[in-house]
Amino acid sequence: MARINTNVPSLIAQNNLNRSNNDLSTRLQRLSTGLRINRGADDPAGLIVSERLRSEIKGMGQAIDNSERASSVIATTEGYLAEVADLLNSIKSLVVNSANTGGISSEEVAANQLEIDSAIESITRISNTASFAGLQLLNGSLEYVTSGINAANIAGVDVHGVQFGTNSSIAVSVEVTQSAQTGALFLSAPTGALASSVTLEVAGKLGVQTLTFVSGTALSAVIAAVNTVRDTTGISASLRNGASQLSGLYFNSTGFGSDAFVSVRKIGSGGAFFQTYSAPGGTATQRDTGRDVSAIINGALATGNGTTVSLNTPALAVDMDLSQSFATAVSGTPSSFRITGGGATFQLGPSITTTQQVGIGIQSVAASRIGGSSIEGARYFLDSLKSGQANSLLLGRTAEASEVLDQAITEVSVLRGRLGAFERNTLQTNSRSLQIGLENITSSESKIRDTDFAAETAAMTRAQILQQAGTSVLATANSSAQNVLRLLQ
């Protein structure tokens, strides 16, 4: 059929040419941007997934930066603590030197005391000045804040980590379920005196001593002799019924817990009467071991060590030094307090959720905050070693000073170890795992959104050929109507 008004072949050629032009334009856009998806119309579902992956990539990249920043903070803190540890070790040598009263003069002791004063002041100065980009590290700014602690039950609390979640504070409840005990042996002596001469070997955690008593020695004299060497054996003695000597006496370890023990046995040929028991009316034995306290903290069983309990869970990590009266009695009544804030929170994941945040407490290492030790019913800290304080070398209290100092060294060492474990086992592993995840997610996002240049260049060549062919066909279609003129000749 020959028609002039309507050139259908031309319309078909135009339509296909438009398609070729659009296809070529799409290929050029993808090749110029390097992206397969430039707008939602290119791949709606792919765009949604790609944008989600891009969000995760950004979050993971920042989480890696956060982990590296946290590692820097922890490393800086540990560096300051290393200096504190060196100062504490210097003080230790001065205390030991001052205990050698037979070999040094009082002037040398006074000089040692001046050095100790200077070292303690330096420790406090480090505590006040240690910082990272304006963030105070060791002055207590990064330790957890507690309130409502009953000092009669809990002598000291060290909170290592807390997950607050959506709560502004966390309640902590500790209940003793098994009392702490010393090692204890009982000697029955109805007459209040030894029935015959006897030589005793008294042994404890600190050492062994041999004591010899003649027949008829009163129990009070035995107790005085045992208590005289208490510092070298770790064993004390006391009457069973207070002032009465007609029942017997107890030998007790001076410390509580499973590592404390008491051993009393006769040696030599005398003392056939001598026999110690686990308790009045109990079984005969020469040795008894103490018992660690057991407690429930917030419904979880805590680990006991003497009168100290520890809990380490994702929700709460805490150490508590229980008072002797609280740790040695099972009353059924818990002691409670609250953690109201504080601590250092590190965002280690791409999402801001509790599971992707880690909290850690870094306590102050000021001299008035470390070395807490209970001595003769009072609690002393490192600053008690300064001139004019209770455990000054000038007062001759080198043993007490050494005990406080050993506790301070232990606290700083444990803090350094805890920070090191946090950096190695939490921060470094978190950074490595995030980097692996970042690589895989980036690869997945690239497969969805990035241009495949090999495929696109092939498609562009095809579109170019179709465009050229379409243009040629359109020219032919437009000129085909001229053939109708031949019919009019």
FISEMAR-121856 format. One record per residue (C-alpha): residue in one letter; x, y, z. Coordinates in nm, 2 decimals. Layout:
BEGIN
A	X	Y	Z $
...
***
This chain:
BEGIN
M	0.00	0.00	0.00 $
A	0.14	0.34	-0.11 $
R	0.06	0.63	0.13 $
I	0.21	0.98	0.17 $
N	0.03	1.13	0.47 $
T	0.14	0.87	0.72 $
N	0.50	0.73	0.70 $
V	0.47	0.42	0.94 $
P	0.82	0.29	0.86 $
S	0.96	0.63	0.96 $
L	0.77	0.61	1.29 $
I	0.91	0.27	1.36 $
A	1.26	0.38	1.27 $
Q	1.23	0.69	1.50 $
N	1.11	0.48	1.79 $
N	1.40	0.23	1.76 $
L	1.64	0.51	1.71 $
N	1.52	0.68	2.03 $
R	1.57	0.35	2.22 $
S	1.92	0.32	2.09 $
N	1.99	0.68	2.19 $
N	1.86	0.63	2.54 $
D	2.06	0.30	2.58 $
L	2.37	0.48	2.45 $
S	2.31	0.76	2.69 $
T	2.28	0.52	2.99 $
R	2.60	0.34	2.89 $
L	2.79	0.67	2.86 $
Q	2.66	0.78	3.21 $
R	2.77	0.45	3.37 $
L	3.11	0.46	3.21 $
S	3.16	0.83	3.30 $
T	3.05	0.79	3.67 $
G	3.18	0.43	3.73 $
L	2.84	0.34	3.88 $
R	2.58	0.10	3.75 $
I	2.32	0.26	3.97 $
N	2.30	0.64	3.94 $
R	1.94	0.69	4.02 $
G	1.65	0.49	4.16 $
A	1.52	0.40	3.82 $
D	1.84	0.22	3.73 $
D	1.77	-0.06	3.99 $
P	1.53	0.03	4.27 $
A	1.59	-0.28	4.48 $
G	1.97	-0.26	4.42 $
L	1.97	0.10	4.53 $
I	1.80	0.02	4.86 $
V	2.05	-0.26	4.94 $
S	2.34	-0.05	4.82 $
E	2.25	0.25	5.04 $
R	2.22	0.02	5.35 $
L	2.56	-0.13	5.28 $
R	2.70	0.22	5.23 $
S	2.57	0.32	5.57 $
E	2.73	0.01	5.73 $
I	3.05	0.09	5.56 $
K	3.06	0.44	5.70 $
G	2.97	0.31	6.05 $
M	3.24	0.04	6.03 $
G	3.50	0.28	5.91 $
Q	3.43	0.51	6.20 $
A	3.42	0.22	6.44 $
I	3.77	0.12	6.33 $
D	3.89	0.48	6.39 $
N	3.72	0.46	6.73 $
S	3.91	0.14	6.82 $
E	4.24	0.29	6.71 $
R	4.17	0.60	6.91 $
A	4.08	0.39	7.22 $
S	4.40	0.20	7.18 $
S	4.59	0.52	7.18 $
V	4.41	0.63	7.50 $
I	4.48	0.30	7.67 $
A	4.85	0.30	7.56 $
T	4.90	0.65	7.69 $
T	4.74	0.56	8.02 $
E	4.95	0.25	8.06 $
G	5.26	0.46	7.99 $
Y	5.18	0.69	8.28 $
L	5.11	0.39	8.51 $
A	5.45	0.25	8.42 $
E	5.61	0.56	8.57 $
V	5.39	0.52	8.88 $
A	5.50	0.16	8.91 $
D	5.87	0.26	8.89 $
L	5.81	0.51	9.17 $
L	5.64	0.25	9.39 $
N	5.93	0.01	9.34 $
S	6.17	0.29	9.44 $
I	5.97	0.34	9.76 $
K	5.98	-0.03	9.82 $
S	6.36	-0.03	9.83 $
L	6.36	0.26	10.07 $
V	6.12	0.09	10.31 $
V	6.32	-0.23	10.31 $
N	6.64	-0.03	10.36 $
S	6.49	0.16	10.65 $
A	6.39	-0.17	10.82 $
N	6.76	-0.25	10.85 $
T	6.79	-0.05	11.17 $
G	7.10	-0.24	11.28 $
G	7.29	-0.11	10.98 $
I	7.17	0.24	10.91 $
S	7.14	0.55	11.13 $
S	6.84	0.76	11.21 $
E	6.97	1.03	10.98 $
E	6.96	0.78	10.69 $
V	6.60	0.68	10.78 $
A	6.51	1.05	10.77 $
A	6.67	1.09	10.43 $
N	6.48	0.79	10.31 $
Q	6.16	0.94	10.44 $
L	6.23	1.26	10.24 $
E	6.27	1.05	9.93 $
I	5.95	0.87	10.00 $
D	5.77	1.20	10.05 $
S	5.89	1.32	9.71 $
A	5.80	1.00	9.53 $
I	5.45	1.00	9.68 $
E	5.40	1.36	9.57 $
S	5.52	1.27	9.22 $
I	5.26	0.98	9.20 $
T	4.99	1.22	9.29 $
R	5.12	1.48	9.04 $
I	5.11	1.21	8.77 $
S	4.76	1.13	8.87 $
N	4.65	1.49	8.83 $
T	4.84	1.56	8.50 $
A	4.80	1.25	8.30 $
S	4.58	1.34	8.00 $
F	4.51	1.26	7.64 $
A	4.38	1.54	7.41 $
G	4.24	1.72	7.72 $
L	4.09	1.39	7.86 $
Q	4.21	1.34	8.22 $
L	4.31	0.97	8.26 $
L	4.42	0.89	8.61 $
N	4.26	1.15	8.84 $
G	3.94	0.96	8.88 $
S	3.75	1.12	8.59 $
L	3.72	0.78	8.42 $
E	3.62	0.58	8.72 $
Y	3.27	0.48	8.80 $
V	3.07	0.68	9.06 $
T	2.91	0.50	9.34 $
S	2.67	0.61	9.62 $
G	2.51	0.45	9.93 $
I	2.80	0.22	10.02 $
N	2.78	0.10	10.37 $
A	3.14	0.11	10.50 $
A	3.05	-0.12	10.78 $
N	2.99	-0.40	10.53 $
I	3.20	-0.30	10.22 $
A	3.54	-0.16	10.29 $
G	3.63	-0.09	9.93 $
V	3.48	-0.12	9.58 $
D	3.66	-0.12	9.24 $
V	3.42	-0.11	8.95 $
H	3.59	-0.22	8.63 $
G	3.30	-0.22	8.38 $
V	2.92	-0.15	8.37 $
Q	2.66	-0.17	8.10 $
F	2.40	0.09	8.18 $
G	2.18	0.04	7.88 $
T	1.89	0.29	7.90 $
N	1.93	0.31	8.28 $
S	2.08	0.62	8.45 $
S	2.22	0.41	8.73 $
I	2.27	0.04	8.83 $
A	2.18	-0.11	9.17 $
V	2.43	-0.35	9.31 $
S	2.34	-0.60	9.58 $
V	2.59	-0.83	9.76 $
E	2.48	-1.11	9.99 $
V	2.72	-1.34	10.18 $
T	2.61	-1.70	10.13 $
Q	2.92	-1.87	10.29 $
S	3.13	-1.70	10.56 $
A	3.50	-1.65	10.53 $
Q	3.70	-1.84	10.79 $
T	4.05	-1.85	10.92 $
G	4.23	-2.18	10.97 $
A	4.16	-2.28	11.33 $
L	4.27	-2.56	11.57 $
F	4.15	-2.62	11.93 $
L	4.35	-2.74	12.22 $
S	4.16	-2.87	12.52 $
A	4.31	-2.79	12.86 $
P	4.06	-2.83	13.14 $
T	4.32	-2.74	13.40 $
G	4.42	-2.41	13.23 $
A	4.78	-2.53	13.20 $
L	5.00	-2.77	13.01 $
A	5.01	-3.12	13.15 $
S	5.37	-3.18	13.07 $
S	5.67	-3.03	12.89 $
V	5.62	-3.01	12.52 $
T	5.79	-2.86	12.21 $
L	5.56	-2.73	11.95 $
E	5.61	-2.65	11.58 $
V	5.38	-2.37	11.49 $
A	5.34	-2.32	11.11 $
G	5.14	-2.08	10.90 $
K	5.14	-1.90	10.57 $
L	5.42	-1.67	10.68 $
G	5.66	-1.93	10.82 $
V	5.74	-2.18	11.09 $
Q	5.86	-2.14	11.45 $
T	5.94	-2.39	11.73 $
L	5.83	-2.31	12.08 $
T	5.92	-2.51	12.40 $
F	5.71	-2.50	12.72 $
V	5.76	-2.67	13.05 $
S	5.50	-2.86	13.24 $
G	5.24	-2.65	13.42 $
T	5.28	-2.35	13.18 $
A	4.96	-2.15	13.19 $
L	4.76	-2.11	12.87 $
S	4.80	-1.74	12.90 $
A	5.18	-1.78	12.87 $
V	5.14	-2.01	12.57 $
I	4.92	-1.76	12.40 $
A	5.17	-1.48	12.47 $
A	5.45	-1.69	12.32 $
V	5.25	-1.78	12.01 $
N	5.14	-1.42	11.95 $
T	5.50	-1.30	12.00 $
V	5.60	-1.48	11.68 $
R	5.27	-1.41	11.50 $
D	5.44	-1.18	11.24 $
T	5.68	-1.46	11.14 $
T	5.42	-1.75	11.13 $
G	5.08	-1.59	11.05 $
I	4.93	-1.77	11.35 $
S	4.77	-1.62	11.66 $
A	4.63	-1.78	11.98 $
S	4.34	-1.69	12.20 $
L	4.14	-1.83	12.49 $
R	3.82	-2.02	12.41 $
N	3.61	-1.85	12.67 $
G	3.75	-1.50	12.69 $
A	3.93	-1.46	13.03 $
S	3.87	-1.82	13.14 $
Q	4.17	-2.06	13.10 $
L	3.98	-2.37	13.21 $
S	3.84	-2.47	12.87 $
G	4.13	-2.44	12.62 $
L	4.26	-2.22	12.35 $
Y	4.24	-2.16	11.98 $
F	4.52	-2.14	11.72 $
N	4.41	-1.93	11.43 $
S	4.56	-1.81	11.11 $
T	4.58	-1.43	11.09 $
G	4.44	-1.43	10.74 $
F	4.11	-1.55	10.59 $
G	4.07	-1.78	10.29 $
S	4.18	-2.10	10.13 $
D	4.54	-1.99	10.11 $
A	4.56	-1.94	10.49 $
F	4.63	-2.23	10.72 $
V	4.74	-2.33	11.07 $
S	4.95	-2.63	11.16 $
V	5.05	-2.71	11.53 $
R	5.22	-3.03	11.62 $
K	5.44	-3.15	11.90 $
I	5.79	-3.26	11.82 $
G	6.03	-3.47	12.03 $
S	5.95	-3.72	12.30 $
G	5.75	-3.51	12.54 $
G	5.39	-3.38	12.54 $
A	5.20	-3.71	12.52 $
F	4.89	-3.52	12.62 $
F	4.90	-3.27	12.34 $
Q	4.64	-3.31	12.07 $
T	4.46	-3.04	11.86 $
Y	4.11	-3.07	11.72 $
S	3.92	-2.91	11.43 $
A	3.68	-2.77	11.70 $
P	3.57	-2.84	12.06 $
G	3.44	-3.20	12.04 $
G	3.56	-3.23	11.68 $
T	3.80	-3.46	11.51 $
A	4.17	-3.48	11.59 $
T	4.39	-3.30	11.34 $
Q	4.72	-3.11	11.32 $
R	4.63	-2.88	11.04 $
D	4.33	-2.67	10.93 $
T	4.28	-2.45	10.62 $
G	4.07	-2.13	10.60 $
R	3.78	-2.07	10.38 $
D	3.70	-1.81	10.12 $
V	3.39	-1.60	10.14 $
S	3.11	-1.68	9.89 $
A	2.86	-1.42	9.79 $
I	2.58	-1.35	9.54 $
I	2.62	-1.02	9.35 $
N	2.30	-0.92	9.16 $
G	2.19	-1.28	9.14 $
A	2.52	-1.41	9.01 $
L	2.77	-1.62	9.21 $
A	3.09	-1.42	9.27 $
T	3.44	-1.55	9.31 $
G	3.57	-1.53	9.66 $
N	3.93	-1.48	9.78 $
G	3.96	-1.44	10.15 $
T	3.72	-1.16	10.23 $
T	3.73	-1.02	9.88 $
V	3.47	-1.11	9.61 $
S	3.49	-1.05	9.24 $
L	3.23	-1.06	8.96 $
N	3.31	-1.04	8.59 $
T	3.01	-1.04	8.36 $
P	2.92	-0.84	8.05 $
A	2.68	-0.64	8.26 $
L	2.90	-0.58	8.56 $
A	3.26	-0.63	8.65 $
V	3.35	-0.54	9.01 $
D	3.58	-0.62	9.30 $
M	3.47	-0.57	9.65 $
D	3.67	-0.58	9.97 $
L	3.42	-0.69	10.24 $
S	3.46	-0.59	10.60 $
Q	3.55	-0.88	10.84 $
S	3.23	-0.86	11.03 $
F	3.02	-0.88	10.71 $
A	3.23	-1.15	10.54 $
T	3.23	-1.38	10.84 $
A	2.86	-1.38	10.90 $
V	2.57	-1.52	10.69 $
S	2.29	-1.29	10.79 $
G	2.06	-1.33	10.49 $
T	2.05	-0.95	10.45 $
P	2.23	-0.81	10.15 $
S	2.42	-0.49	10.14 $
S	2.33	-0.26	9.85 $
F	2.46	0.05	9.67 $
R	2.43	0.21	9.34 $
I	2.66	0.29	9.05 $
T	2.54	0.63	8.93 $
G	2.76	0.70	8.63 $
G	3.12	0.76	8.53 $
G	3.36	0.53	8.35 $
A	3.49	0.54	8.00 $
T	3.26	0.43	7.72 $
F	3.41	0.32	7.39 $
Q	3.19	0.29	7.08 $
L	3.34	-0.01	6.91 $
G	3.07	-0.10	6.65 $
P	2.89	0.06	6.36 $
S	2.55	0.08	6.55 $
I	2.50	0.28	6.87 $
T	2.37	-0.01	7.09 $
T	2.47	-0.14	7.43 $
T	2.61	-0.46	7.27 $
Q	2.85	-0.26	7.06 $
Q	2.98	-0.04	7.34 $
V	3.23	-0.13	7.60 $
G	3.27	0.05	7.94 $
I	3.58	0.04	8.15 $
G	3.67	0.21	8.47 $
I	4.01	0.36	8.54 $
Q	4.05	0.45	8.90 $
S	4.26	0.74	9.04 $
V	4.62	0.65	9.13 $
A	4.65	0.95	9.37 $
A	4.84	0.85	9.68 $
S	4.52	0.89	9.88 $
R	4.34	0.64	9.66 $
I	4.57	0.34	9.62 $
G	4.72	0.09	9.87 $
G	4.40	0.05	10.08 $
S	4.48	-0.19	10.35 $
S	4.31	-0.27	10.68 $
I	4.57	-0.27	10.96 $
E	4.47	-0.30	11.33 $
G	4.11	-0.21	11.25 $
A	4.19	0.10	11.04 $
R	4.22	0.14	10.67 $
Y	4.53	0.31	10.53 $
F	4.64	0.43	10.19 $
L	4.97	0.51	10.03 $
D	4.97	0.87	10.16 $
S	4.99	0.73	10.51 $
L	5.37	0.67	10.44 $
K	5.44	1.04	10.43 $
S	5.61	1.23	10.71 $
G	5.37	1.29	11.00 $
Q	5.13	1.02	10.89 $
A	5.04	0.70	11.06 $
N	5.29	0.47	10.87 $
S	5.58	0.71	10.84 $
L	5.93	0.55	10.86 $
L	6.02	0.79	11.13 $
L	5.76	0.61	11.35 $
G	5.93	0.28	11.29 $
R	5.62	0.13	11.12 $
T	5.82	-0.03	10.83 $
A	5.61	-0.35	10.84 $
E	5.28	-0.16	10.81 $
A	5.43	0.07	10.54 $
S	5.54	-0.24	10.35 $
E	5.19	-0.39	10.36 $
V	5.03	-0.07	10.23 $
L	5.30	-0.04	9.96 $
D	5.26	-0.40	9.85 $
Q	4.89	-0.35	9.81 $
A	4.95	-0.03	9.60 $
I	5.20	-0.21	9.38 $
T	4.94	-0.49	9.33 $
E	4.67	-0.25	9.24 $
V	4.87	-0.06	8.99 $
S	5.00	-0.39	8.84 $
V	4.65	-0.53	8.81 $
L	4.53	-0.21	8.65 $
R	4.81	-0.22	8.39 $
G	4.73	-0.58	8.32 $
R	4.36	-0.51	8.29 $
L	4.42	-0.22	8.05 $
G	4.66	-0.43	7.85 $
A	4.42	-0.72	7.82 $
F	4.15	-0.47	7.72 $
E	4.37	-0.33	7.45 $
R	4.49	-0.66	7.32 $
N	4.18	-0.88	7.35 $
T	3.91	-0.62	7.29 $
L	4.03	-0.33	7.09 $
Q	4.29	-0.49	6.86 $
T	4.07	-0.79	6.79 $
N	3.77	-0.56	6.73 $
S	3.97	-0.35	6.49 $
R	4.08	-0.66	6.29 $
S	3.74	-0.81	6.27 $
L	3.59	-0.48	6.16 $
Q	3.85	-0.44	5.89 $
I	3.76	-0.79	5.76 $
G	3.39	-0.70	5.76 $
L	3.46	-0.37	5.59 $
E	3.64	-0.54	5.31 $
N	3.36	-0.79	5.25 $
I	3.08	-0.54	5.27 $
T	3.26	-0.30	5.05 $
S	3.31	-0.58	4.79 $
S	2.94	-0.66	4.81 $
E	2.84	-0.30	4.77 $
S	3.07	-0.27	4.47 $
K	2.92	-0.57	4.30 $
I	2.57	-0.42	4.33 $
R	2.65	-0.06	4.24 $
D	2.97	-0.02	4.05 $
T	3.00	-0.04	3.67 $
D	3.13	-0.35	3.50 $
F	3.34	-0.17	3.24 $
A	3.38	-0.48	3.02 $
A	3.01	-0.53	2.99 $
E	2.93	-0.16	2.96 $
T	3.18	-0.10	2.68 $
A	3.04	-0.39	2.49 $
A	2.69	-0.26	2.54 $
M	2.80	0.09	2.44 $
T	2.95	-0.04	2.11 $
R	2.62	-0.22	2.04 $
A	2.42	0.09	2.11 $
Q	2.65	0.30	1.89 $
I	2.60	0.05	1.60 $
L	2.22	0.05	1.65 $
Q	2.22	0.43	1.66 $
Q	2.41	0.45	1.33 $
A	2.19	0.18	1.17 $
G	1.87	0.35	1.30 $
T	1.98	0.68	1.16 $
S	2.04	0.52	0.82 $
V	1.71	0.34	0.83 $
L	1.53	0.65	0.93 $
A	1.68	0.84	0.63 $
T	1.56	0.55	0.40 $
A	1.21	0.55	0.55 $
N	1.18	0.93	0.51 $
S	1.28	0.90	0.14 $
S	1.06	0.61	0.06 $
A	0.75	0.83	0.01 $
Q	0.91	0.99	-0.29 $
N	0.86	0.67	-0.48 $
V	0.49	0.75	-0.50 $
L	0.57	1.03	-0.74 $
R	0.65	0.77	-1.01 $
L	0.28	0.67	-1.01 $
L	0.18	1.02	-1.10 $
Q	0.40	1.05	-1.41 $
***
